[in-house]
Amino acid sequence: MSRAGLDKNPREVAAMFDGVARRYDLTNTVISFGQDRRWRHVTRDALQPKAGERILDLAAGSGVSTVEFGRSGAWCVAADLSVGMLQAGRHREVPMVAADALRLPFADESFDAVTIMFGLRNLTDTVAGLREMARVVRPGGRLVVCEFSTPTWKPFRSLYMLYVMRILPLVAGTVASNPDAYTYLAESIRDWPDQKALAGKIAEAGWSEVAWRDLTNGAVAVHRALKPES
């Protein structure tokens, strides 16, 4: 399977990411013009990890983000549907678990916070995934979602969609181990809700105090929320 469809069948998604695992991190840096590093830093700052906390990093891929969050002294676990992605990061000294975000293998209220970077878009049911994240986080715990979004400035939005739909797959083709997967990436970005609509889905899943910050003129947004105390 070279790429998944927009029905986001979990087996197809996992197979697709297995196919891009070898050069995934390099490809992300190239197609984002190096912005992926900044997006991780902003996500870390929104997450506010503290020493001794337990943090779940979902759709963690090879664990680059997990290492970033763990620098605070928090205990961070990388979870991903793709075993190939986890194997690509096996040299990193963080715990790794193969896991489906819709059926997490963790007990209720196991974590102080959960984060997912560029992975929520790949779930078959966004709200169900967000509810499952709430299940494994303690009351008062935090959620941070970093995901592609809708540019807020209309002229930039047009240029951005031109890049996403036509140029990004071509650029990815020069470095990716499975270029076809980046056609899915482009289509899934176009199909994804904007900032306000995603905030509504997060609230629908039971999270409170939902807010977001636009990055790169809204091409990416970081949403933050809390699990109600009761």
N, C-alpha and C positions, 0 to 999 in steps of 0.2 A: 504494500500500500504506500504510494508515494505522497498522498495528501488526503486530508479529511474533507468531508463535505460540511455544509452549514447545518446539517442535522446533528453534527458533533458526536457521532457514535464513539463511545469511549475507547473501543478497540482500535478504531481508525485513528483517533487522536493520539493514542499511545504509540501506535506504529509509526505515525508521521513524525513524532518527536524522537523516537528511536532513530529514525533515518537522518535527522539533522543534528543529533547529539554531538558528533565528533567536532564540528566547527561552529556550534551554536553560539557560544560566547563571542567569538570573533565576528561572526556575521551580525550579531546584534550591535556591536560597536560600530561596524562599518555602515549599516543601514540607518543608524540613528546619528551618524556623524559624531560619535563619542558622547552623545547626550545620555546614554544608558547609565553612565557613572553618576551623573548629577541626579537622575531620577532615583537611583538607589539611595543616594545621600539624603534626598528630601524625604523619601519613604522612611528611612531610619529616623530622621528627626521627628516625623509625624508619629511614628510608633513609640518613641521615647523609651527604648529598652533600658532596664535598670539591672544592676548586678543582682543575681539571685533569682530573677524572674524566669518563668518558663514561657517560651515563645514558639509558636508553630508557624513555620514559613511554608505556605502551601504553593504548589506549582513552582517549587524551588529550583527545578532543573538540576544543574550541576553544583548548586550550593553557593554560588557567588554571593547572592544576597544574604544567605544564612550566615556566612562568614562576616559580612558587613554588620549585621545586627548583633552578632555575638561579641563584637569588640567591646561592648559595654560591660561585659561580664555576665550577661544573661545566658541561660542555658537555652539554646536554639536548636530545633530539630527541623531538618529539611524533609519535606514530603512531596512526592510527585507521582503521577500516574505512570510515567515513562521510566521503566527500569534502565533503558539505555542512557537517559539523561543522568540518572543517579550514578551509573557506572562511570560516566564521563567525569564526574566530580569525586570519584572515590579517593583521590589523593588529598582531598580536603579533610581536615580533622573536625568534622561535625557529624552528629548522628543523622542517618538517612533512613527513610522508611518509604517503601512503595505503597501508595495509598490513593484511593478514589475519593475526591473531595466531597462526593455525595454520600459516602459511607465511610467515614473516618474511623480508623481502628484505635480510637482513644476513648477513655472514659469521660463521662460528663464532668465539666468544670476542671479539666486537667491543666489548662493554660491560663496565664495572665493576659495574653494577647495573641492575636492571630493576624497574619498579613498574607496577602496574595498579590504578586506583581505579574501583570500581563497573563494571568491564567483564568481569571473569572470568566472572561469572554469565551473560553473553550468548554464550559460546562453545558450540559444539555438543559439544565434547569437552574437559572441564576438564583432565584429566590430560595429554592431548596438547598442549594449549596451554601448560601448565606445563613440559612437556618441551622445547617449542620455545623458551621463555624461557631455560631452562637452556642450550640449545645456543648462544645468542648471548652468554652471559655467561661471563667468564673464570673459571677455577678460583679459588675463594675469594671470588667475587663474591656480591652480595646480591640477594635478592628481597624486595619488600614488596608485599603485597596488602591493599588496603582495600576491604571489601565489606560489604554488608548481612548481618546474621547473626541469631542467635536470642537475644532478651532472656533474661537469667539469672534474673530475679525473676518468678515466675509471675504475680502480679497485674498487673505492668507488661506482661508478654508478651501478656496478653489485651487490654489497652487498645491496645497497639501494633498487634496484628493487626487490631483493629477500625479503627484509623486507616488502616492500609495498604490494607485491602481495600475500605473504604467511603468514608472521608473523603478520603484522599489523591487519588483520581481526581477528586473534586469540586473540591478546592482547585486541583489542576493545571488543571482546566478553566477557571478564571478567568484564568490567565496564560499557559498553554502554547499554542504555535502548532499543536500536534497533540495534543489531550487524550486521544485514544484510546490513545496510546502509554503513558500512565501506568496504564492497565488492565493492559497487559503487565508494566509495572514491578511492580505489586502481585502479580500472579500469579507472576512469576519470583522475588520475594522469598519468597513462601510455599513455593515449590518448592525453595529453596536449602538445602544442608546446613548443620548447625550448626558451631560453631567447631571442635570436636574432629574431626568428619568431614572438614572442609576441611583441617585439619592433616594428616590421613591421606592425602588426595589429593596434597598438596604433597610429602609424603615419598615417596609412590608414584612421583611424577614424577622422583625422584632428588635432591631437595634435602635438606639435613641441618640439624640444630639448629633445627627448626621450633618457633616459639613464637608466642603471640598476646597481644594486649591488647584488652580490651573497652572500647568507647566507648559513651556514651549508654545505659548499663545493658545493653550487649550487643546493642543494635539494629544496631550497626556493630562490626566487629572488624578490627584490623590484624594480619595475620600477617607474620612475618619469618622468613627462612631463608637458608642459605648454600649455595653450590655447592661440593661436596667438592673438595679440592685434587687428588685423584687418583681 
